[in-house]
Amino acid sequence: MPGELLLDRPERISYAFVDNGKTYSTVVGLYHEGKLVPLEGPYEPLPEDYIVGIVNEVKFSGYSVDINAPFPAYLSSREIRERYAMSDTILAKIALVDEVRSIELVDAKKLPAGRLVKVSSVKIPRIIGKKNSMIDMIKAATTCDIFAGRNGYVWITGSGNATLAEKAIRMIEAQAHTKGLTDRVSVYLKEAKQ
Amino acid sequence: MQLNGDIMGGSAANKMPLLVGGKRVDGRGVEDLRNIKIVARVLNDADGSAYIEWGKNKILAGVYGPSECIPRHDQSLYRAVVKCRYSMAPFSGMEEHGRSGPNRRSKELSKVIKEAFENVIVSENFPKTQIEVYLEVLQSDGGTRCAAVTAAAVALADAGIPMKDMINAVAVCKIDGEMAVDPGKEEDNFGESDMPIAFSPRTGEVLLFQMDGLLTKDELERGFSLARSASDKIRQLQVDAIKKVYDEPREERFLVISK
């Protein structure tokens, strides 16, 4: 909880702050062994993140891309060989985030037709799972192709059961903080198939 | 707001007593809060939201952001800009609110609420952005600004916006010469003094403080101690509301109207 005491000594922990020699939380999160994991929050872009973005402006020498961050991202035409139109969905890597939070993208690739599921970016590690276990399970059960961008945009494509994939992702989003989720999702997918 | 006395029994000379044998008009003692219910995460498309029922007050809070700040001349290169809009629905109950929209009162409240939150939001993390807080009063019964601050803090925490504390507010009043916590509409209108205060429970700092009427220094101190202990109770309700979102996860977010 914001303002809740974590430690009686000052320590640098992300999403926490130090006041008067004590460490307090700034977010609703789970604290475990010196690590505070937020349960909700805006996407904070980091270099090397793979993201799913939507082209929202075609500029003279590049594209402005919505990546679900508080700041717009820029993709230069130099970095790509394709051409995009407005509202195209792309997969890209963040190359650089500077002090004033300008974001540059590289390695862009247009995604095939599909549907976009917007979730909170803090739930993405749960959707992917340990060593891709969760997302591979959904892919296998629905025969869809799924791209989970680190920014919270999930792109579902292919000829499989996209509705089921979306429902499974929504289920993970709602229960991301609970234990034994992979097993429950596995049961859910099996039941839905029958 | 001063009514001309028809409702509450005429002029000051024959006004109805607000405190009889330690009991107030609605049967509470001087240290009792009204019934408070908070539900977090009630809107699908807001980043964070909360609904509060505080006595007969009903307020919905929605939070968006941080997002790119528009218009750009409002931007700061160093921090996120906090924007707040408090507004009363035309049906919310106070007589002169025949039409909604910005008026002098709601602009004042938007400003004081915004300034309270500017002190706790860690805005340095999000330069060039804005954080919007929308507060809609659906039904009012005295103390809406305090209820609005309380709901907005829950909505901001639900949105995952980093804050140094989850704040809340409560008013105290002077009725028939005695200090009491959380005045209702009658006590607000016909009491001697009314004083809303917002606290940061972690540090005890005062983030919003307004006063109507007059108080002596002793009364002020008594009012503050009443408000502080009430604030601790409200904080617990806020924490419970947030916890409930995760204890009983729902895929759809919706507003549950209480029975």
Interface residues (C-beta under 8 A of the other chain):
Chain A: M1 P2 G3 Y15 F17 D19 Y24 T26 V27 V28 P38 L39 E40 G41 P42 E44 P70 F71 P72 V100 R101 S120 V122 R170 M171 E173 A174 Q175 H177 T178
Chain B: D47 G48 G65 P66 S67 E68 L77 A80 V120 V122 N125 F126 P127 K128 T129 A157 D158 A159 G160 I161 P162 M163 K164 D165 M166 S200 P201 R202 T203 V239 I242 Y246 P249 R250 E251
